[in-house]
């Protein structure tokens, strides 16, 4: 399926695609003519043991949030199986991504600040609900028609790997996103985004958001606005939108993996039209022949036979979904080797005065496996290194390793602290501060 003449569960696929680690995203048109998205999971990934069940559990966990008005997370309309293929269908557009606009240098400083404020709010809502995104980067942030920032692929990368998404990784990824956006901004705006990144690392997303809102006067025009982002999206949206009836052809047997007949009514949340329901969902009640309005005894018999097969398949997947939610919280077993994914060191920006005790903050992010980390602190004013160990557990992926550095005497110097992870693999980061006495 690679051109606009193809469809899946009533969604017409366009020629606009992009490949990610999960599979292939298609820009799509819903049966009612709305822009949407369809993700065809990589067959070699989704076919691995347990992956399909974990993907379904992840989407199920998101639905209460999107149905109750969390607009910063793309709404998933359905997850369907078509033969050996598994597709995720969204109720809203999945392009352009923030990465697309950044590559075209189409993100202005007020727009960059708007993206950061909105993604911080969405991540805070996820974290408050016991969830996390797990793969935040410019490619998983979509800019909507009104310039708003919407997250896609929530939890899916970790579901495929069998990991649990951790809020600490989201915070580190948000800080990296802020620095990347700031790299394309003029000095005053870049400094604001860098301060927000540093604040997120030290004090969390709420404090970082407050920095952006409280110091917006340094931005061009003195305000945070999506106006240019919205204009860029309008300029890029060239899809022909219109009525998109379900094709009068057999798409094969399509089974929804999210809904079970008589156990859950179709509902997509406040303010979302029921017309975004997919062909697969309508199969539960009336069969595909009725959905396309095709009369006739012969087609009616085929519809009833297909409906019986679909209901049987749905019953099987109902059992899978029931067990998947319980299994989801037992994914990070000791069999997963420990790996350190990133190291981050921050030092005070303000110059330190005489006889100061300087607190250097180190953060080590892991893949959530249990084990032992060996790390070293090095200080630029002395030769000896401080070697320590950190035990890790399977229910945590972020560890803070502070360094207290006492400086005395009369001098002016730039001092650098270096944090080196020695094992399980070697990673390093450093930060500097100024001492004046």
MARPA-242967 format. One line per 2 residues: number of its first residue (from 1); their letters; for each residue x, y, z of C-alpha. Coordinates in Angstrom, 1 decimal, always signed. Layout:
% MARPA-242967
NUM	a	X,Y,Z | ...
//
This chain:
% MARPA-242967
1	xx	+0.0,+0.0,+0.0 | +2.0,+3.0,-1.2
3	xx	-0.3,+5.3,-3.2 | -3.4,+7.4,-2.9
5	xx	-5.6,+4.8,-4.6 | -5.1,+2.4,-1.6
7	xx	-7.0,+2.4,+1.7 | -7.1,+0.7,+5.0
9	xx	-10.3,+0.4,+7.1 | -11.9,+3.3,+5.2
11	xx	-8.9,+5.6,+5.4 | -7.6,+6.7,+2.0
13	xx	-3.8,+6.7,+2.0 | -1.9,+9.4,+0.2
15	xx	+1.6,+9.5,-1.3 | +3.0,+11.5,+1.6
17	xx	+4.9,+9.1,+3.8 | +7.7,+9.0,+6.2
19	xx	+9.6,+6.0,+7.7 | +10.3,+5.8,+11.5
21	xx	+11.6,+3.1,+13.8 | +8.0,+1.9,+14.2
23	xx	+7.2,+1.5,+10.5 | +5.7,+3.8,+7.8
25	xx	+3.5,+6.8,+8.5 | +1.0,+7.7,+5.8
27	xx	-0.9,+11.0,+5.6 | -4.5,+9.8,+5.2
29	xx	-8.1,+11.0,+4.7 | -10.9,+9.7,+6.9
31	xx	-14.2,+8.6,+5.4 | -15.7,+12.0,+6.4
33	xx	-12.9,+13.9,+4.6 | -10.6,+14.9,+7.5
35	xx	-6.9,+14.9,+7.5 | -5.5,+12.0,+9.6
37	xx	-2.7,+9.5,+9.8 | -2.1,+5.8,+9.4
39	xx	+0.9,+4.0,+10.8 | +1.8,+0.6,+9.2
41	xx	+4.0,-1.1,+11.8 | +7.1,-2.8,+10.6
43	xx	+6.2,-6.4,+10.1 | +9.5,-7.6,+11.5
45	xx	+8.9,-5.7,+14.7 | +5.2,-6.1,+15.4
47	xx	+5.5,-9.8,+14.7 | +7.9,-10.4,+17.6
49	xx	+6.4,-12.2,+20.7 | +4.4,-9.9,+22.9
51	xx	+4.8,-6.7,+20.8 | +1.3,-6.6,+19.4
53	xx	-0.2,-7.0,+22.9 | +2.0,-4.3,+24.4
55	xx	+1.1,-1.9,+21.6 | -2.6,-2.5,+22.2
57	xx	-2.1,-2.0,+26.0 | -0.3,+1.3,+25.3
59	xx	-3.1,+2.7,+23.1 | -5.8,+1.5,+25.6
61	xx	-4.0,+3.4,+28.4 | -4.0,+6.6,+26.3
63	xx	-7.7,+6.6,+25.4 | -9.1,+7.9,+28.7
65	xx	-6.8,+10.9,+28.5 | -7.7,+11.9,+24.9
67	xx	-11.4,+11.2,+25.4 | -11.4,+13.5,+28.4
69	xx	-9.9,+16.4,+26.5 | -6.1,+16.1,+26.5
71	xx	-5.6,+17.9,+23.1 | -1.8,+17.7,+23.2
73	xx	-1.8,+14.0,+22.5 | -3.0,+12.7,+19.1
75	xx	-6.1,+10.6,+19.4 | -5.9,+7.1,+18.1
77	xx	-9.1,+6.1,+16.3 | -8.3,+2.4,+16.0
79	xx	-5.6,-0.3,+15.8 | -6.5,-2.9,+13.2
81	xx	-5.1,-6.1,+11.8 | -5.3,-6.7,+8.1
83	xx	-3.9,-10.1,+7.4 | -0.4,-10.1,+8.8
85	xx	-0.2,-6.3,+8.9 | -1.0,-4.1,+11.9
87	xx	-2.1,-0.5,+11.4 | -2.7,+2.4,+13.9
89	xx	-5.2,+5.0,+12.7 | -5.3,+8.5,+14.1
91	xx	-8.3,+10.9,+14.3 | -6.1,+13.9,+13.5
93	xx	-3.2,+14.8,+11.1 | +0.3,+13.5,+11.7
95	xx	+2.2,+16.1,+9.6 | +4.1,+18.3,+9.3
97	xx	+6.3,+17.3,+12.2 | +8.3,+19.9,+14.1
99	xx	+11.4,+18.3,+12.6 | +10.1,+19.1,+9.1
101	xx	+9.6,+22.8,+10.1 | +13.0,+23.0,+11.8
103	xx	+14.7,+21.6,+8.7 | +13.1,+24.3,+6.7
105	xx	+14.1,+26.9,+9.3 | +10.4,+27.8,+9.6
107	xx	+10.2,+27.9,+13.4 | +10.4,+31.4,+14.8
109	xx	+11.4,+32.1,+18.5 | +7.8,+32.8,+19.6
111	xx	+6.7,+29.6,+17.9 | +9.5,+27.6,+19.5
113	xx	+8.5,+28.9,+22.9 | +4.9,+27.9,+22.2
115	xx	+5.9,+24.4,+21.2 | +7.9,+24.0,+24.4
117	xx	+5.1,+25.4,+26.7 | +2.5,+23.1,+25.1
119	xx	+4.7,+20.0,+25.1 | +5.6,+20.6,+28.7
121	xx	+2.0,+20.8,+29.6 | +1.2,+17.6,+27.8
123	xx	+4.1,+15.7,+29.4 | +3.0,+17.0,+32.8
125	xx	-0.5,+15.6,+32.2 | +0.9,+12.2,+31.1
127	xx	+3.2,+12.0,+34.1 | +0.4,+12.9,+36.5
129	xx	-1.5,+10.0,+35.1 | +1.3,+7.6,+35.6
131	xx	+2.4,+7.5,+32.0 | +5.3,+8.9,+30.0
133	xx	+6.1,+9.5,+26.3 | +9.4,+7.7,+26.1
135	xx	+10.5,+9.0,+22.7 | +10.1,+12.8,+22.6
137	xx	+12.0,+14.4,+19.7 | +11.2,+16.7,+16.7
139	xx	+9.8,+13.8,+14.7 | +7.2,+12.9,+17.3
141	xx	+5.9,+16.4,+17.7 | +3.2,+17.3,+15.1
143	xx	+2.2,+20.9,+14.4 | -1.5,+21.2,+13.9
145	xx	-3.5,+23.5,+11.6 | -3.7,+26.1,+14.3
147	xx	+0.0,+25.9,+15.1 | -0.5,+23.8,+18.2
149	xx	+2.0,+21.1,+19.2 | +0.6,+17.5,+19.4
151	xx	+2.6,+14.4,+20.4 | +2.4,+11.2,+18.5
153	xx	+3.8,+7.7,+19.1 | +3.3,+8.0,+22.9
155	xx	+4.8,+4.9,+24.6 | +5.0,+2.9,+21.3
157	xx	+8.8,+2.7,+21.0 | +9.1,+1.4,+24.6
159	xx	+6.2,-1.0,+24.0 | +8.1,-2.5,+21.1
161	xx	+11.3,-2.8,+23.2 | +9.5,-4.1,+26.2
163	xx	+10.5,-1.2,+28.4 | +8.5,+1.1,+30.6
165	xx	+8.5,+4.8,+29.6 | +10.0,+6.9,+32.5
167	xx	+9.2,+10.6,+33.2 | +12.9,+11.4,+33.8
169	xx	+13.7,+10.5,+30.1 | +10.9,+12.8,+29.0
171	xx	+12.4,+15.7,+31.0 | +15.8,+15.1,+29.5
173	xx	+14.4,+14.8,+26.0 | +12.4,+18.1,+26.5
175	xx	+15.6,+19.9,+27.6 | +17.4,+18.6,+24.5
177	xx	+14.5,+19.8,+22.3 | +14.6,+23.2,+24.0
179	xx	+18.4,+23.5,+23.2 | +17.9,+22.3,+19.6
181	xx	+15.2,+25.0,+19.0 | +17.3,+27.6,+20.7
183	xx	+20.2,+26.8,+18.4 | +18.3,+28.4,+15.5
185	xx	+17.2,+31.5,+17.5 | +19.0,+34.9,+17.9
187	xx	+20.9,+35.4,+21.2 | +18.2,+36.8,+23.6
189	xx	+15.7,+34.1,+22.6 | +18.3,+31.4,+22.5
191	xx	+19.4,+32.3,+26.0 | +15.8,+32.0,+27.2
193	xx	+15.4,+28.5,+25.8 | +18.7,+27.4,+27.2
195	xx	+17.6,+28.7,+30.7 | +14.4,+26.7,+30.3
197	xx	+16.3,+23.6,+29.4 | +18.6,+24.0,+32.4
199	xx	+15.6,+24.7,+34.7 | +13.9,+21.5,+33.5
201	xx	+16.9,+19.4,+34.2 | +17.3,+20.8,+37.8
203	xx	+13.7,+21.6,+38.8 | +11.3,+19.9,+36.4
205	xx	+8.9,+20.8,+33.6 | +6.6,+23.0,+35.6
207	xx	+9.4,+25.3,+36.6 | +10.8,+25.3,+33.0
209	xx	+7.4,+26.3,+31.7 | +7.2,+29.2,+34.2
211	xx	+10.6,+30.4,+33.0 | +9.3,+30.7,+29.4
213	xx	+6.1,+32.4,+30.4 | +7.7,+34.7,+33.0
215	xx	+10.5,+35.9,+30.7 | +8.6,+36.1,+27.4
217	xx	+9.4,+39.8,+27.0 | +12.9,+38.8,+25.5
219	xx	+11.1,+37.2,+22.5 | +10.4,+39.2,+19.3
221	xx	+7.2,+41.1,+19.9 | +7.4,+40.2,+23.6
223	xx	+4.9,+37.3,+23.4 | +4.6,+33.6,+22.8
225	xx	+2.5,+33.0,+19.7 | +1.8,+30.2,+17.2
227	xx	+0.9,+32.5,+14.3 | +3.9,+31.7,+12.0
229	xx	+3.7,+28.0,+12.8 | +0.0,+28.0,+11.7
231	xx	+0.8,+29.9,+8.5 | +3.6,+27.4,+7.7
233	xx	+1.2,+24.5,+8.1 | -1.4,+26.1,+5.9
235	xx	+1.2,+26.7,+3.3 | +2.2,+23.0,+3.4
237	xx	-1.3,+21.5,+3.5 | -1.9,+20.6,-0.1
239	xx	-4.0,+17.5,+0.3 | -7.3,+17.4,-1.5
241	xx	-9.9,+17.2,+1.3 | -13.4,+16.1,+0.5
243	xx	-15.9,+13.4,+0.9 | -14.1,+10.1,+0.9
245	xx	-16.6,+7.2,+0.8 | -15.4,+3.8,+1.7
247	xx	-14.2,+2.1,-1.5 | -16.6,-0.4,-3.0
249	xx	-14.1,-3.2,-3.0 | -13.1,-5.9,-0.7
251	xx	-10.2,-4.8,+1.6 | -10.0,-8.3,+3.0
253	xx	-10.8,-9.2,+6.6 | -10.0,-6.3,+8.9
255	xx	-10.2,-6.8,+12.6 | -10.1,-4.0,+15.2
257	xx	-7.8,-4.8,+18.1 | -9.3,-2.3,+20.5
259	xx	-13.0,-2.9,+20.7 | -15.1,-6.0,+21.6
261	xx	-18.8,-6.2,+20.6 | -21.4,-5.8,+23.4
263	xx	-18.5,-5.0,+25.9 | -17.6,-1.5,+24.8
265	xx	-19.6,+1.0,+22.8 | -18.0,+3.1,+20.1
267	xx	-17.0,+6.5,+21.6 | -14.2,+8.8,+20.8
269	xx	-14.7,+11.5,+23.4 | -16.3,+14.9,+23.8
271	xx	-16.4,+17.0,+20.7 | -15.2,+14.3,+18.3
273	xx	-17.7,+13.3,+15.6 | -18.7,+9.6,+15.5
275	xx	-18.0,+9.7,+11.7 | -14.3,+9.2,+12.4
277	xx	-15.1,+5.6,+13.3 | -13.3,+3.1,+11.0
279	xx	-14.8,+0.4,+8.8 | -13.4,-2.1,+11.2
281	xx	-15.6,-0.7,+14.0 | -18.7,-0.7,+12.0
283	xx	-18.1,-4.4,+11.2 | -19.0,-5.2,+14.8
285	xx	-22.6,-4.1,+14.3 | -23.7,-4.5,+10.7
287	xx	-21.0,-6.1,+8.6 | -19.1,-4.4,+5.8
289	xx	-21.8,-4.8,+3.3 | -24.2,-2.6,+5.3
291	xx	-21.4,-0.1,+6.0 | -21.0,+0.5,+2.3
293	xx	-24.7,+0.4,+1.7 | -24.6,-2.6,-0.7
295	xx	-27.9,-4.5,-0.8 | -28.4,-8.0,-2.1
297	xx	-28.9,-11.4,-0.7 | -25.5,-12.7,-1.9
299	xx	-23.5,-9.8,-0.4 | -25.7,-10.0,+2.8
301	xx	-24.6,-13.7,+3.3 | -21.0,-12.7,+2.8
303	xx	-21.3,-9.9,+5.3 | -22.8,-12.2,+7.9
305	xx	-20.1,-14.8,+7.4 | -17.4,-12.1,+7.6
307	xx	-19.0,-10.7,+10.7 | -19.0,-14.1,+12.4
309	xx	-15.3,-14.5,+11.6 | -14.6,-11.0,+12.9
311	xx	-16.4,-11.5,+16.2 | -14.5,-14.8,+16.8
313	xx	-11.2,-13.0,+16.1 | -12.3,-10.2,+18.4
315	xx	-13.0,-12.5,+21.2 | -9.4,-13.9,+21.0
317	xx	-8.0,-10.3,+21.0 | -10.2,-9.4,+24.0
319	xx	-8.3,-12.0,+26.0 | -5.0,-10.6,+24.7
321	xx	-6.0,-7.0,+25.7 | -7.2,-8.1,+29.2
323	xx	-3.8,-9.8,+29.9 | -1.7,-7.1,+28.2
325	xx	-2.6,-4.3,+30.7 | -1.5,-6.5,+33.6
327	xx	+1.6,-7.7,+31.8 | +2.5,-4.1,+30.9
329	xx	+3.8,-3.3,+34.4 | +6.0,-6.4,+34.4
331	xx	+8.0,-5.7,+31.3 | +11.4,-4.6,+32.7
333	xx	+12.7,-7.9,+33.9 | +16.2,-8.7,+35.1
335	xx	+16.9,-10.5,+31.8 | +17.4,-7.1,+30.0
337	xx	+21.1,-6.1,+30.2 | +21.8,-2.8,+31.9
339	xx	+22.7,+0.0,+29.5 | +23.3,+3.7,+30.1
341	xx	+21.6,+5.8,+27.5 | +22.7,+9.3,+28.5
343	xx	+24.8,+11.4,+31.0 | +24.1,+15.0,+31.8
345	xx	+26.1,+17.4,+34.0 | +24.9,+20.9,+35.1
347	xx	+26.8,+23.5,+37.0 | +25.7,+26.9,+38.4
349	xx	+25.6,+29.7,+35.8 | +26.3,+32.4,+38.3
351	xx	+29.9,+33.1,+39.3 | +30.7,+31.6,+42.7
353	xx	+32.2,+33.8,+45.5 | +34.9,+33.2,+48.1
355	xx	+35.2,+29.9,+49.9 | +32.2,+28.4,+48.1
357	xx	+30.6,+25.0,+48.3 | +29.5,+24.4,+44.7
359	xx	+26.9,+21.7,+44.0 | +27.4,+20.0,+40.6
361	xx	+24.4,+17.9,+39.4 | +25.0,+14.8,+37.4
363	xx	+22.2,+12.7,+36.0 | +22.5,+9.2,+34.5
365	xx	+19.7,+7.7,+32.4 | +19.5,+4.0,+31.9
367	xx	+17.3,+1.6,+29.9 | +15.4,+0.7,+33.1
369	xx	+17.3,-2.6,+33.8 | +18.8,-3.6,+37.1
371	xx	+22.5,-3.8,+37.7 | +25.4,-1.7,+38.8
373	xx	+26.9,+1.5,+37.3 | +30.5,+2.5,+37.9
375	xx	+31.3,+6.2,+37.5 | +34.0,+8.8,+38.2
377	xx	+34.0,+12.5,+39.0 | +37.0,+14.5,+37.9
379	xx	+37.7,+18.1,+39.0 | +39.9,+20.3,+36.9
381	xx	+41.9,+21.7,+39.9 | +43.1,+18.3,+41.2
383	xx	+44.5,+15.1,+39.8 | +42.7,+12.4,+41.9
385	xx	+39.3,+11.2,+40.7 | +36.3,+10.1,+42.8
387	xx	+35.1,+6.7,+41.8 | +31.7,+5.5,+43.0
389	xx	+29.0,+2.9,+42.2 | +25.3,+3.2,+41.8
391	xx	+22.9,+0.2,+42.0 | +20.0,+0.3,+39.6
393	xx	+16.6,-1.3,+39.8 | +14.1,-2.4,+37.1
395	xx	+11.5,+0.2,+38.3 | +13.6,+3.3,+37.7
397	xx	+15.7,+4.7,+34.9 | +17.0,+8.1,+36.1
399	xx	+19.7,+8.5,+38.8 | +21.1,+11.7,+40.3
401	xx	+24.8,+11.6,+41.3 | +25.7,+15.0,+42.8
403	xx	+29.2,+16.4,+43.4 | +30.0,+18.9,+46.2
405	xx	+33.0,+20.9,+45.2 | +34.6,+23.1,+47.8
407	xx	+36.7,+26.0,+46.4 | +38.7,+28.4,+48.6
409	xx	+41.4,+31.0,+48.2 | +41.8,+34.3,+46.3
411	xx	+41.7,+33.7,+42.5 | +39.6,+33.9,+39.4
413	xx	+39.2,+30.7,+37.5 | +37.0,+28.6,+35.3
415	xx	+36.6,+25.2,+36.8 | +35.2,+22.1,+35.1
417	xx	+33.6,+19.0,+36.5 | +33.6,+15.8,+34.4
419	xx	+31.3,+12.9,+35.0 | +32.5,+9.6,+33.3
421	xx	+30.5,+6.4,+33.3 | +33.0,+3.6,+33.3
423	xx	+30.6,+0.7,+33.0 | +28.5,-0.9,+31.7
425	xx	+29.7,+1.3,+28.9 | +31.7,+4.5,+28.7
427	xx	+29.9,+7.8,+28.5 | +31.0,+11.3,+29.6
429	xx	+29.7,+14.8,+30.1 | +31.1,+17.9,+31.7
431	xx	+30.1,+21.4,+32.9 | +32.0,+24.5,+34.1
433	xx	+31.5,+27.3,+36.5 | +33.4,+30.5,+37.3
435	xx	+35.0,+31.1,+40.7 | +35.8,+34.8,+41.6
437	x	+37.4,+35.8,+44.9
//
